[in-house]
Amino acid sequence: MTTMTKHAQATAGWRDYLELTKPKVVALMIITSAIGMLLATEGMVPWHVLVLGNLGIALCAGSAAAVNHVVDRRIDIHMARTQRRPLAQGRVNPLNALMFALILGLAGMAILLQWINALTAWLTLASLLGYAVIYTSFLKRATPQNIVIGGLAGAAPPLLGWTAVTGQVDAEGLLLVLIIFAWTPPHFWALAIHRKEEYAKVDIPMLPVTHGERYTKLHILLYTFILLAVSMLPYVIHMSGVLYLAVALVLGARFIDWAWALWRDSRPHAAIKTFKFSLWYLLWLFVALLVDHYVGVAGWL
């Protein structure tokens, strides 16, 4: 047994294993999953679907996150944002982390198969494999379009919530996926600009590393326009009403404003501020979808 393994076994605590699941990321995923559930029905979601469905999805998402920690442990040491992660610091060894990921994944799948439905379980498994295997192990290191191609796995939670309630894939659920899919590139590329030097140091071909900041900023700006157009679709297909439309227009205009400032270099620290705004953008856009849905059900608008 190595000194690092002994150290990891001696010092690893429950907080280290919780950190392996990327709880803040999973929390945002579960918010979008829960909103997907609520949008799928005009009434209230059965409590067991709301609780157990999101628990199963969260466990599988945490499993994928733990695998990400294992695969990225050697590059995490060299990046300020990740160098204090449990595996990078040696507090948890890779085998224990993989066993933890396996337990979480099996538990999540069992819950979804037993108490939700098979469609949601298999879609969740596909999302887990897409993130943990295809994106983390291959795409992330293979192409500067890693975020665009791999973003589909991260965009799945609202569809998983939708299918947990309906048991089928509908256009509305797919549209929720499309919104997050269009949101992902400007969100992550803004962070990649802020962390460009660190990605370059560990040979991760993020777009600002391979094509430069100017090229990346232009594509962030272009994607915010695409995102604005996509965010209008719920209103176009009568999935939502004027309340959502108004909020989507305001949020989209603000996102474009930040992307324009990033393109023009007109505000200090624009990259990280654009990244932070993008998190609030997604949260409030989905909250607007939810509020508009129940306002419409109640017949207030």
C-alpha positions in Angstrom: 0.0 0.0 0.0 1.4 3.4 -1.0 1.9 6.3 1.3 -0.7 8.3 -0.7 -3.2 5.4 -0.4 -2.7 5.3 3.4 -3.1 9.0 3.5 -6.2 8.9 1.5 -7.8 6.2 3.6 -6.8 8.0 6.8 -8.1 11.4 5.9 -11.0 10.9 3.4 -14.3 12.0 5.0 -17.9 12.2 3.8 -17.3 15.8 2.5 -14.7 14.5 0.2 -17.1 11.9 -1.3 -19.8 14.5 -1.5 -17.4 16.8 -3.4 -16.9 13.9 -5.9 -20.5 14.2 -6.9 -20.2 17.9 -7.8 -23.2 18.8 -5.7 -23.6 22.4 -7.1 -23.7 21.1 -10.7 -26.1 18.3 -9.7 -28.3 20.7 -7.9 -28.8 22.8 -11.0 -29.5 19.6 -13.0 -32.1 18.6 -10.5 -33.8 22.0 -10.6 -34.2 21.6 -14.4 -35.3 18.0 -14.0 -37.9 19.0 -11.5 -39.1 21.8 -13.7 -39.3 19.3 -16.6 -41.6 17.1 -14.4 -43.8 20.0 -13.5 -44.1 21.2 -17.1 -45.2 17.8 -18.2 -48.5 17.9 -16.3 -51.2 20.5 -15.6 -51.6 19.3 -12.1 -49.1 18.3 -9.4 -46.5 15.7 -10.0 -47.1 12.5 -7.8 -44.9 12.8 -4.8 -43.1 9.5 -5.4 -42.2 10.6 -9.0 -41.0 14.1 -7.8 -38.9 12.7 -4.9 -37.7 9.3 -6.2 -37.3 10.4 -9.8 -35.1 13.3 -8.9 -33.2 11.1 -6.4 -32.5 8.5 -9.1 -31.4 11.1 -11.6 -29.2 12.9 -8.9 -27.5 9.6 -8.0 -26.7 8.8 -11.6 -25.4 12.4 -12.2 -23.3 12.1 -9.1 -21.9 8.8 -10.3 -20.9 10.5 -13.6 -19.3 13.4 -11.8 -17.2 11.0 -9.6 -15.9 9.2 -12.8 -15.0 12.7 -14.1 -12.9 13.3 -11.0 -11.1 10.0 -11.6 -10.3 10.6 -15.3 -9.3 14.2 -14.7 -7.3 13.7 -11.5 -3.9 14.2 -13.2 -4.8 17.5 -14.9 -6.8 18.7 -11.9 -3.5 19.1 -10.0 -2.4 21.8 -12.4 -5.5 24.0 -12.5 -6.4 26.5 -9.7 -10.1 25.7 -10.0 -9.6 22.0 -9.4 -6.3 21.4 -7.7 -8.0 21.0 -4.2 -10.3 18.2 -5.4 -10.2 15.0 -3.2 -8.4 12.9 -5.8 -6.0 15.6 -6.9 -5.0 16.1 -3.2 -4.8 12.3 -2.6 -7.5 12.3 0.1 -9.5 9.7 -2.0 -7.8 7.1 -4.1 -9.1 6.3 -7.6 -10.3 2.8 -6.9 -12.5 4.0 -4.0 -13.8 6.8 -6.1 -14.8 4.3 -8.9 -16.5 2.0 -6.4 -18.4 5.0 -5.0 -19.4 5.9 -8.6 -20.6 2.4 -9.3 -22.6 2.2 -6.1 -24.3 5.6 -6.9 -25.0 4.6 -10.5 -26.5 1.2 -9.6 -28.6 2.8 -6.8 -29.9 5.5 -9.1 -30.7 3.0 -11.9 -32.5 0.7 -9.4 -34.7 3.5 -8.2 -35.6 4.7 -11.7 -36.4 1.1 -12.9 -38.3 0.1 -9.8 -40.4 3.3 -9.1 -40.3 5.5 -12.2 -40.1 3.9 -15.6 -37.7 2.1 -17.9 -37.5 4.9 -20.5 -36.3 7.4 -17.9 -33.8 4.9 -16.5 -32.2 4.1 -19.9 -32.1 7.7 -21.0 -30.4 8.6 -17.7 -27.9 5.8 -18.2 -27.2 7.1 -21.7 -26.7 10.6 -20.3 -24.3 9.2 -17.6 -22.2 7.3 -20.2 -22.3 10.3 -22.5 -20.7 12.5 -19.9 -18.5 10.1 -18.0 -17.2 8.1 -20.9 -17.7 9.9 -24.3 -17.1 13.5 -23.1 -14.7 13.1 -20.2 -12.6 10.3 -21.5 -12.6 11.1 -25.2 -14.2 14.3 -26.6 -12.7 16.6 -23.9 -9.2 15.8 -25.1 -9.9 15.2 -28.8 -11.6 18.3 -30.2 -12.2 22.0 -29.5 -15.9 21.3 -30.2 -15.9 19.1 -27.1 -18.5 21.3 -25.4 -20.8 21.5 -28.4 -20.8 17.7 -29.0 -20.7 16.6 -25.4 -23.2 19.2 -24.3 -26.1 16.9 -25.2 -25.5 14.7 -22.1 -25.6 17.7 -19.8 -28.8 19.0 -21.5 -30.8 15.8 -20.7 -32.1 16.4 -17.2 -35.3 18.3 -18.1 -36.2 15.6 -20.6 -35.5 13.0 -17.9 -38.0 14.8 -15.7 -40.5 15.0 -18.5 -40.3 11.3 -19.3 -40.5 10.4 -15.6 -44.0 11.9 -15.6 -45.2 11.0 -19.1 -43.3 7.8 -19.9 -42.7 9.1 -23.4 -40.5 11.5 -25.3 -42.5 14.5 -26.5 -41.6 17.6 -28.6 -41.9 19.8 -25.5 -39.4 17.7 -23.6 -37.0 17.7 -26.5 -37.3 21.5 -26.7 -36.1 21.9 -23.1 -33.1 19.9 -24.1 -32.5 22.1 -27.1 -32.5 25.2 -24.9 -29.7 23.9 -22.6 -27.9 22.5 -25.6 -27.7 26.0 -27.2 -26.9 27.5 -23.8 -23.9 25.2 -23.1 -21.3 26.6 -25.6 -21.4 30.3 -24.6 -21.6 29.2 -20.9 -18.5 27.0 -21.0 -16.5 29.0 -23.5 -16.7 32.1 -21.3 -15.2 30.1 -18.5 -12.6 28.6 -20.9 -11.5 32.1 -21.8 -11.1 33.0 -18.1 -9.1 29.7 -17.6 -7.3 29.7 -20.9 -3.8 29.4 -19.6 -4.7 26.6 -17.3 -6.3 24.6 -20.1 -3.3 25.2 -22.3 -0.9 24.0 -19.6 -2.7 20.6 -19.4 -3.2 20.3 -23.2 -7.0 20.4 -23.2 -8.0 21.7 -26.6 -10.6 24.2 -25.5 -11.6 26.6 -28.2 -9.7 29.7 -26.9 -6.6 27.5 -26.7 -6.8 26.1 -30.2 -8.4 29.1 -32.1 -7.7 32.1 -29.9 -9.8 34.3 -27.7 -11.1 36.6 -30.5 -12.5 33.6 -32.4 -14.1 32.2 -29.2 -15.6 35.5 -28.3 -17.2 35.8 -31.7 -18.7 32.3 -31.4 -20.0 33.1 -27.9 -21.8 36.1 -29.4 -23.2 34.1 -32.3 -24.4 31.4 -29.9 -26.2 33.9 -27.7 -28.3 34.9 -30.8 -29.0 31.3 -31.5 -30.0 30.8 -27.9 -32.4 33.8 -28.0 -34.0 32.3 -31.1 -34.3 28.8 -29.5 -35.7 30.3 -26.3 -38.6 31.8 -28.3 -39.8 28.3 -29.4 -41.8 27.4 -26.3 -44.0 30.5 -27.1 -44.1 29.7 -30.8 -45.4 26.1 -30.2 -47.9 27.4 -27.6 -46.0 25.6 -24.8 -45.8 28.9 -22.9 -47.4 32.3 -23.0 -46.6 36.0 -22.9 -45.2 36.0 -19.4 -42.4 33.5 -20.4 -41.9 35.4 -23.7 -41.3 38.7 -21.9 -38.8 37.1 -19.5 -37.0 35.2 -22.2 -36.6 38.4 -24.3 -35.2 40.3 -21.4 -32.8 37.5 -20.3 -31.7 36.9 -23.9 -31.0 40.6 -24.5 -29.0 40.7 -21.3 -27.0 37.6 -22.3 -26.3 39.2 -25.7 -25.2 42.4 -24.0 -22.7 40.5 -21.9 -21.4 38.6 -25.0 -21.1 41.9 -26.9 -19.1 43.4 -24.0 -16.9 40.3 -24.1 -16.4 40.6 -27.8 -15.6 44.4 -27.6 -13.5 44.0 -24.4 -15.5 46.9 -23.0 -15.9 45.6 -19.4 -13.3 44.3 -16.9 -13.4 40.6 -16.2 -16.1 40.2 -18.8 -15.4 36.5 -19.4 -16.0 35.3 -15.8 -18.9 37.7 -15.4 -20.5 36.3 -18.6 -20.1 32.8 -17.2 -21.7 33.7 -13.9 -24.6 35.5 -15.6 -25.2 32.4 -17.8 -25.9 30.4 -14.7 -28.5 32.9 -13.5 -29.9 33.1 -17.1 -30.7 29.4 -17.2 -32.2 29.3 -13.7 -34.5 32.2 -14.3 -35.5 31.1 -17.8 -36.7 27.7 -16.5 -38.4 29.4 -13.5 -40.2 31.7 -16.0 -41.3 28.6 -17.9 -42.6 27.1 -14.7 -44.4 30.2 -13.5 -46.0 30.8 -16.9 -47.1 27.2 -17.1 -49.1 27.4 -13.8 -50.4 30.9 -14.6 -51.7 29.5 -17.9 -53.2 26.4 -16.1 -55.0 28.8 -13.7 -56.3 30.8 -16.6 -54.9 34.1 -15.3 -53.4 35.1 -18.7 
